[in-house]
Amino acid sequence: MAVGADAQIVRGSWDHGGVNDTGSQDRLHLVLGEEELLIERAVAQIIAHTRAGAPSAEDVSVNRMRAGDIAVPEMAELLSPSLFSEDRVVVFEAAAEAGKDPAALVLSTAGDLPDGIVLVVLHTGGGRTKAMVSALEKLGARVHPCAKIKSNALGTFVRAEFKAAGVRVSPEVVQAVLDSVGSDLRELAAASSQLVADTDGRLDEAAVRRYYAGKAEVTGFEVADKAVAGDRAGALESLRWAMLSGTAHVLLADALADAVHTIARVGSAGRGDPFKLAGPLGLPPWKIKKAQNELRGWAPESIGAALQVVARLNGEVKGMAADPEYALERAVGAVANLQGRR
């Protein structure tokens, strides 16, 4: 998936062409990947498109079934003509996990779709039926890329969400949203939509920071930012608020680890143009620039020690520690104390 393509990240590939531009595309679809939000959007879009071409929405029914549960009788029932002359969208889920016989039945059906049937196959791209992907492509399936969005493409996703809502935002706004919300795609999509609605599209970095001030979901990143900046008291205070508000220990540990690992990766690359380093490091330029500023208080030995701290914390919050909250406090304090030691 070309995660840098805004339109595909936001709304699938319906309006932007699939891999085979043939007449079968409106009736045979391959939703390819593992990103649940994008999968749901792609399926919803296919159903909406099908209903838009029908006399009324009621003239289109939707049937969903796991591909591995399909046998000849079930397939015959799904494809049989409707008594009410309805068109039908048939969605086969988890195709990557289907057995040999169900997979063959799906492909046989895809190659000879009855009139009035739109077939949608959900496939991760791997699994024991990996060959189904290329077979469906050869049959002319429209491909909707739904691969997992990597961390260095989350900014592109957020920017595209705002663009889809008719709002253009600055890189600072994108960064503020990522800092405030985190990396969960659903939360980022919901936050972008809510910010546009609540600000009438008049967005700047300060507006985002004000909107999320004090919200529990921002504290993991606030804790990490304050810890790597050496603000021990501020980091521990934010950590306590995060834990009191119910933020998962694993999320707090992940945020701290991400901040430390980013500093380590950027530090090992040396000074340079953030835009030129973005590709080799697999990080967005804004994140590299931020880490370069934070590196001024870090020595290589201190970075190495911080990496050991977050590695230990990862195991502690996943069951190795009797008291994960104490483990978090100790790790946050340790990272903050390491900053500035040269």
Contacts in CASP RR format, 6 or more apart in sequence:
PFRMAT RR
TARGET T0000
AUTHOR 0000-0000-0000
METHOD contacts of the structure
MODEL  1
MAVGADAQIVRGSWDHGGVNDTGSQDRLHLVLGEEELLIERAVAQIIAHT
RAGAPSAEDVSVNRMRAGDIAVPEMAELLSPSLFSEDRVVVFEAAAEAGK
DPAALVLSTAGDLPDGIVLVVLHTGGGRTKAMVSALEKLGARVHPCAKIK
SNALGTFVRAEFKAAGVRVSPEVVQAVLDSVGSDLRELAAASSQLVADTD
GRLDEAAVRRYYAGKAEVTGFEVADKAVAGDRAGALESLRWAMLSGTAHV
LLADALADAVHTIARVGSAGRGDPFKLAGPLGLPPWKIKKAQNELRGWAP
ESIGAALQVVARLNGEVKGMAADPEYALERAVGAVANLQGRR
1 8 0 8 1.000
1 32 0 8 1.000
1 33 0 8 1.000
1 145 0 8 1.000
1 146 0 8 1.000
1 147 0 8 1.000
2 8 0 8 1.000
2 145 0 8 1.000
3 9 0 8 1.000
3 147 0 8 1.000
3 149 0 8 1.000
3 150 0 8 1.000
3 153 0 8 1.000
3 156 0 8 1.000
3 157 0 8 1.000
4 153 0 8 1.000
4 156 0 8 1.000
5 16 0 8 1.000
6 156 0 8 1.000
6 159 0 8 1.000
6 160 0 8 1.000
6 163 0 8 1.000
7 13 0 8 1.000
7 15 0 8 1.000
7 16 0 8 1.000
7 160 0 8 1.000
8 16 0 8 1.000
8 145 0 8 1.000
9 38 0 8 1.000
9 149 0 8 1.000
9 153 0 8 1.000
9 156 0 8 1.000
9 157 0 8 1.000
9 160 0 8 1.000
10 157 0 8 1.000
10 160 0 8 1.000
10 161 0 8 1.000
10 163 0 8 1.000
10 164 0 8 1.000
11 41 0 8 1.000
11 45 0 8 1.000
11 164 0 8 1.000
12 38 0 8 1.000
12 41 0 8 1.000
12 42 0 8 1.000
12 45 0 8 1.000
12 144 0 8 1.000
12 145 0 8 1.000
12 146 0 8 1.000
13 42 0 8 1.000
13 142 0 8 1.000
13 143 0 8 1.000
13 144 0 8 1.000
13 145 0 8 1.000
14 42 0 8 1.000
14 45 0 8 1.000
14 46 0 8 1.000
14 49 0 8 1.000
14 142 0 8 1.000
14 144 0 8 1.000
17 25 0 8 1.000
17 142 0 8 1.000
18 25 0 8 1.000
18 142 0 8 1.000
18 143 0 8 1.000
18 144 0 8 1.000
19 137 0 8 1.000
19 140 0 8 1.000
19 141 0 8 1.000
19 142 0 8 1.000
19 143 0 8 1.000
20 137 0 8 1.000
20 140 0 8 1.000
20 141 0 8 1.000
20 142 0 8 1.000
22 140 0 8 1.000
24 113 0 8 1.000
24 139 0 8 1.000
24 140 0 8 1.000
24 141 0 8 1.000
24 142 0 8 1.000
25 140 0 8 1.000
25 141 0 8 1.000
25 142 0 8 1.000
26 49 0 8 1.000
26 50 0 8 1.000
26 118 0 8 1.000
26 142 0 8 1.000
27 113 0 8 1.000
27 116 0 8 1.000
27 117 0 8 1.000
27 118 0 8 1.000
27 119 0 8 1.000
28 110 0 8 1.000
28 111 0 8 1.000
28 113 0 8 1.000
28 118 0 8 1.000
28 119 0 8 1.000
28 136 0 8 1.000
28 139 0 8 1.000
28 140 0 8 1.000
28 141 0 8 1.000
28 142 0 8 1.000
29 42 0 8 1.000
29 46 0 8 1.000
29 118 0 8 1.000
29 119 0 8 1.000
29 120 0 8 1.000
29 121 0 8 1.000
29 141 0 8 1.000
29 142 0 8 1.000
29 143 0 8 1.000
29 144 0 8 1.000
30 121 0 8 1.000
30 123 0 8 1.000
30 133 0 8 1.000
30 136 0 8 1.000
30 137 0 8 1.000
30 141 0 8 1.000
30 142 0 8 1.000
30 143 0 8 1.000
30 144 0 8 1.000
31 39 0 8 1.000
31 42 0 8 1.000
31 43 0 8 1.000
31 46 0 8 1.000
31 120 0 8 1.000
31 121 0 8 1.000
31 122 0 8 1.000
31 123 0 8 1.000
31 144 0 8 1.000
31 146 0 8 1.000
32 123 0 8 1.000
32 124 0 8 1.000
32 125 0 8 1.000
32 133 0 8 1.000
32 143 0 8 1.000
32 144 0 8 1.000
32 145 0 8 1.000
32 146 0 8 1.000
32 147 0 8 1.000
33 39 0 8 1.000
33 123 0 8 1.000
33 124 0 8 1.000
33 125 0 8 1.000
33 145 0 8 1.000
33 146 0 8 1.000
33 147 0 8 1.000
33 148 0 8 1.000
34 124 0 8 1.000
34 146 0 8 1.000
34 147 0 8 1.000
34 148 0 8 1.000
35 146 0 8 1.000
35 147 0 8 1.000
35 148 0 8 1.000
35 149 0 8 1.000
35 185 0 8 1.000
36 185 0 8 1.000
37 185 0 8 1.000
37 186 0 8 1.000
37 189 0 8 1.000
38 144 0 8 1.000
38 145 0 8 1.000
38 146 0 8 1.000
38 149 0 8 1.000
38 185 0 8 1.000
39 122 0 8 1.000
39 146 0 8 1.000
42 144 0 8 1.000
42 146 0 8 1.000
43 91 0 8 1.000
43 120 0 8 1.000
43 122 0 8 1.000
45 144 0 8 1.000
46 89 0 8 1.000
46 118 0 8 1.000
46 120 0 8 1.000
46 144 0 8 1.000
47 60 0 8 1.000
47 62 0 8 1.000
47 89 0 8 1.000
50 60 0 8 1.000
50 87 0 8 1.000
50 89 0 8 1.000
50 118 0 8 1.000
51 57 0 8 1.000
51 59 0 8 1.000
51 60 0 8 1.000
54 60 0 8 1.000
54 87 0 8 1.000
59 84 0 8 1.000
59 85 0 8 1.000
59 86 0 8 1.000
59 87 0 8 1.000
60 86 0 8 1.000
60 87 0 8 1.000
60 88 0 8 1.000
60 89 0 8 1.000
61 82 0 8 1.000
61 86 0 8 1.000
61 87 0 8 1.000
61 88 0 8 1.000
61 89 0 8 1.000
62 88 0 8 1.000
62 89 0 8 1.000
62 91 0 8 1.000
63 78 0 8 1.000
63 88 0 8 1.000
63 89 0 8 1.000
63 90 0 8 1.000
63 91 0 8 1.000
64 91 0 8 1.000
64 93 0 8 1.000
65 74 0 8 1.000
65 78 0 8 1.000
65 90 0 8 1.000
65 91 0 8 1.000
65 92 0 8 1.000
65 93 0 8 1.000
66 92 0 8 1.000
66 93 0 8 1.000
66 94 0 8 1.000
66 97 0 8 1.000
66 98 0 8 1.000
67 92 0 8 1.000
67 93 0 8 1.000
67 94 0 8 1.000
67 95 0 8 1.000
67 97 0 8 1.000
67 98 0 8 1.000
67 102 0 8 1.000
67 103 0 8 1.000
67 106 0 8 1.000
67 121 0 8 1.000
67 122 0 8 1.000
68 94 0 8 1.000
68 95 0 8 1.000
68 97 0 8 1.000
68 98 0 8 1.000
68 99 0 8 1.000
68 102 0 8 1.000
68 103 0 8 1.000
69 102 0 8 1.000
70 92 0 8 1.000
70 98 0 8 1.000
70 102 0 8 1.000
70 105 0 8 1.000
70 106 0 8 1.000
71 101 0 8 1.000
71 102 0 8 1.000
71 105 0 8 1.000
72 105 0 8 1.000
75 105 0 8 1.000
75 109 0 8 1.000
78 88 0 8 1.000
78 90 0 8 1.000
79 90 0 8 1.000
79 109 0 8 1.000
79 114 0 8 1.000
79 117 0 8 1.000
81 114 0 8 1.000
82 88 0 8 1.000
87 116 0 8 1.000
87 117 0 8 1.000
87 118 0 8 1.000
88 116 0 8 1.000
88 117 0 8 1.000
88 118 0 8 1.000
89 118 0 8 1.000
89 120 0 8 1.000
90 117 0 8 1.000
90 118 0 8 1.000
90 119 0 8 1.000
90 120 0 8 1.000
91 120 0 8 1.000
91 122 0 8 1.000
92 98 0 8 1.000
92 106 0 8 1.000
92 119 0 8 1.000
92 120 0 8 1.000
92 121 0 8 1.000
92 122 0 8 1.000
93 122 0 8 1.000
94 122 0 8 1.000
95 103 0 8 1.000
95 106 0 8 1.000
95 121 0 8 1.000
95 122 0 8 1.000
95 123 0 8 1.000
95 129 0 8 1.000
95 132 0 8 1.000
96 123 0 8 1.000
96 124 0 8 1.000
96 125 0 8 1.000
96 126 0 8 1.000
96 127 0 8 1.000
96 128 0 8 1.000
96 129 0 8 1.000
96 130 0 8 1.000
96 132 0 8 1.000
97 127 0 8 1.000
97 128 0 8 1.000
97 129 0 8 1.000
98 106 0 8 1.000
98 128 0 8 1.000
98 129 0 8 1.000
98 132 0 8 1.000
99 128 0 8 1.000
99 129 0 8 1.000
100 129 0 8 1.000
103 129 0 8 1.000
103 132 0 8 1.000
106 121 0 8 1.000
106 132 0 8 1.000
107 132 0 8 1.000
107 135 0 8 1.000
107 136 0 8 1.000
107 139 0 8 1.000
109 119 0 8 1.000
110 119 0 8 1.000
110 121 0 8 1.000
110 136 0 8 1.000
110 139 0 8 1.000
110 141 0 8 1.000
111 139 0 8 1.000
113 119 0 8 1.000
121 132 0 8 1.000
121 136 0 8 1.000
121 141 0 8 1.000
123 129 0 8 1.000
123 132 0 8 1.000
123 133 0 8 1.000
123 136 0 8 1.000
125 133 0 8 1.000
126 133 0 8 1.000
137 143 0 8 1.000
149 157 0 8 1.000
149 185 0 8 1.000
150 282 0 8 1.000
151 183 0 8 1.000
151 258 0 8 1.000
151 283 0 8 1.000
152 278 0 8 1.000
152 279 0 8 1.000
152 282 0 8 1.000
152 283 0 8 1.000
152 284 0 8 1.000
152 287 0 8 1.000
153 284 0 8 1.000
154 178 0 8 1.000
154 183 0 8 1.000
154 188 0 8 1.000
154 284 0 8 1.000
155 174 0 8 1.000
155 178 0 8 1.000
155 284 0 8 1.000
157 185 0 8 1.000
157 188 0 8 1.000
158 174 0 8 1.000
158 177 0 8 1.000
158 178 0 8 1.000
158 188 0 8 1.000
158 192 0 8 1.000
159 169 0 8 1.000
159 174 0 8 1.000
161 188 0 8 1.000
161 189 0 8 1.000
161 192 0 8 1.000
161 193 0 8 1.000
162 168 0 8 1.000
162 169 0 8 1.000
162 173 0 8 1.000
162 192 0 8 1.000
162 196 0 8 1.000
162 203 0 8 1.000
165 192 0 8 1.000
165 193 0 8 1.000
165 196 0 8 1.000
165 201 0 8 1.000
166 196 0 8 1.000
167 196 0 8 1.000
167 201 0 8 1.000
167 203 0 8 1.000
169 203 0 8 1.000
170 204 0 8 1.000
170 205 0 8 1.000
171 286 0 8 1.000
172 204 0 8 1.000
172 205 0 8 1.000
173 203 0 8 1.000
173 204 0 8 1.000
173 205 0 8 1.000
173 208 0 8 1.000
174 286 0 8 1.000
175 205 0 8 1.000
175 286 0 8 1.000
175 287 0 8 1.000
175 290 0 8 1.000
176 205 0 8 1.000
176 208 0 8 1.000
176 209 0 8 1.000
177 188 0 8 1.000
177 191 0 8 1.000
177 192 0 8 1.000
177 195 0 8 1.000
177 208 0 8 1.000
178 188 0 8 1.000
179 218 0 8 1.000
179 221 0 8 1.000
179 222 0 8 1.000
179 225 0 8 1.000
180 191 0 8 1.000
180 208 0 8 1.000
180 209 0 8 1.000
180 211 0 8 1.000
180 212 0 8 1.000
180 215 0 8 1.000
180 217 0 8 1.000
180 218 0 8 1.000
180 221 0 8 1.000
181 187 0 8 1.000
181 188 0 8 1.000
181 191 0 8 1.000
181 212 0 8 1.000
181 217 0 8 1.000
181 218 0 8 1.000
182 188 0 8 1.000
182 217 0 8 1.000
182 221 0 8 1.000
182 255 0 8 1.000
187 217 0 8 1.000
195 201 0 8 1.000
195 203 0 8 1.000
195 207 0 8 1.000
195 208 0 8 1.000
195 211 0 8 1.000
196 203 0 8 1.000
198 211 0 8 1.000
199 207 0 8 1.000
199 211 0 8 1.000
212 218 0 8 1.000
214 241 0 8 1.000
216 241 0 8 1.000
216 242 0 8 1.000
216 245 0 8 1.000
216 246 0 8 1.000
216 247 0 8 1.000
217 247 0 8 1.000
219 238 0 8 1.000
219 239 0 8 1.000
219 241 0 8 1.000
219 242 0 8 1.000
219 245 0 8 1.000
219 247 0 8 1.000
219 252 0 8 1.000
220 238 0 8 1.000
220 239 0 8 1.000
220 242 0 8 1.000
220 247 0 8 1.000
220 251 0 8 1.000
220 252 0 8 1.000
220 255 0 8 1.000
220 256 0 8 1.000
221 255 0 8 1.000
222 238 0 8 1.000
222 242 0 8 1.000
223 235 0 8 1.000
223 238 0 8 1.000
223 239 0 8 1.000
223 242 0 8 1.000
223 252 0 8 1.000
223 255 0 8 1.000
223 256 0 8 1.000
223 332 0 8 1.000
224 255 0 8 1.000
224 256 0 8 1.000
224 258 0 8 1.000
224 259 0 8 1.000
224 260 0 8 1.000
225 259 0 8 1.000
226 234 0 8 1.000
226 235 0 8 1.000
226 238 0 8 1.000
226 336 0 8 1.000
227 235 0 8 1.000
227 256 0 8 1.000
227 259 0 8 1.000
227 332 0 8 1.000
227 333 0 8 1.000
227 335 0 8 1.000
227 336 0 8 1.000
227 339 0 8 1.000
228 259 0 8 1.000
228 260 0 8 1.000
228 263 0 8 1.000
228 294 0 8 1.000
228 298 0 8 1.000
228 306 0 8 1.000
228 335 0 8 1.000
228 336 0 8 1.000
228 339 0 8 1.000
229 294 0 8 1.000
229 336 0 8 1.000
229 339 0 8 1.000
230 335 0 8 1.000
230 336 0 8 1.000
230 337 0 8 1.000
230 339 0 8 1.000
230 340 0 8 1.000
231 336 0 8 1.000
232 332 0 8 1.000
232 333 0 8 1.000
232 336 0 8 1.000
232 337 0 8 1.000
235 332 0 8 1.000
235 333 0 8 1.000
235 335 0 8 1.000
235 336 0 8 1.000
236 329 0 8 1.000
236 332 0 8 1.000
236 333 0 8 1.000
236 336 0 8 1.000
239 252 0 8 1.000
239 328 0 8 1.000
239 329 0 8 1.000
239 332 0 8 1.000
242 252 0 8 1.000
243 249 0 8 1.000
243 252 0 8 1.000
243 325 0 8 1.000
243 328 0 8 1.000
249 317 0 8 1.000
249 324 0 8 1.000
249 325 0 8 1.000
249 328 0 8 1.000
250 317 0 8 1.000
250 318 0 8 1.000
252 317 0 8 1.000
252 328 0 8 1.000
253 310 0 8 1.000
253 313 0 8 1.000
253 314 0 8 1.000
253 316 0 8 1.000
253 317 0 8 1.000
253 328 0 8 1.000
253 331 0 8 1.000
256 310 0 8 1.000
256 313 0 8 1.000
256 331 0 8 1.000
256 332 0 8 1.000
256 335 0 8 1.000
257 310 0 8 1.000
257 311 0 8 1.000
257 313 0 8 1.000
257 314 0 8 1.000
260 303 0 8 1.000
260 306 0 8 1.000
260 307 0 8 1.000
260 309 0 8 1.000
260 310 0 8 1.000
260 335 0 8 1.000
261 307 0 8 1.000
261 310 0 8 1.000
262 283 0 8 1.000
262 287 0 8 1.000
262 291 0 8 1.000
263 291 0 8 1.000
263 294 0 8 1.000
263 295 0 8 1.000
263 298 0 8 1.000
263 303 0 8 1.000
263 306 0 8 1.000
264 303 0 8 1.000
264 304 0 8 1.000
264 306 0 8 1.000
264 307 0 8 1.000
265 281 0 8 1.000
265 283 0 8 1.000
265 291 0 8 1.000
266 277 0 8 1.000
266 281 0 8 1.000
266 283 0 8 1.000
266 288 0 8 1.000
266 291 0 8 1.000
266 292 0 8 1.000
266 295 0 8 1.000
267 291 0 8 1.000
267 292 0 8 1.000
267 295 0 8 1.000
267 298 0 8 1.000
267 303 0 8 1.000
269 277 0 8 1.000
269 280 0 8 1.000
269 281 0 8 1.000
271 292 0 8 1.000
272 292 0 8 1.000
274 285 0 8 1.000
274 286 0 8 1.000
274 288 0 8 1.000
274 289 0 8 1.000
274 292 0 8 1.000
275 285 0 8 1.000
277 283 0 8 1.000
277 285 0 8 1.000
277 288 0 8 1.000
278 284 0 8 1.000
278 285 0 8 1.000
278 288 0 8 1.000
281 288 0 8 1.000
283 291 0 8 1.000
297 339 0 8 1.000
297 340 0 8 1.000
297 342 0 8 1.000
298 306 0 8 1.000
298 338 0 8 1.000
298 339 0 8 1.000
298 340 0 8 1.000
299 340 0 8 1.000
299 341 0 8 1.000
299 342 0 8 1.000
301 341 0 8 1.000
302 338 0 8 1.000
302 339 0 8 1.000
302 340 0 8 1.000
302 341 0 8 1.000
302 342 0 8 1.000
305 334 0 8 1.000
305 338 0 8 1.000
306 334 0 8 1.000
306 335 0 8 1.000
306 338 0 8 1.000
309 331 0 8 1.000
309 334 0 8 1.000
309 335 0 8 1.000
309 338 0 8 1.000
310 331 0 8 1.000
310 335 0 8 1.000
312 331 0 8 1.000
313 327 0 8 1.000
313 328 0 8 1.000
313 331 0 8 1.000
315 321 0 8 1.000
316 324 0 8 1.000
316 327 0 8 1.000
316 331 0 8 1.000
317 324 0 8 1.000
317 327 0 8 1.000
317 328 0 8 1.000
321 327 0 8 1.000
END
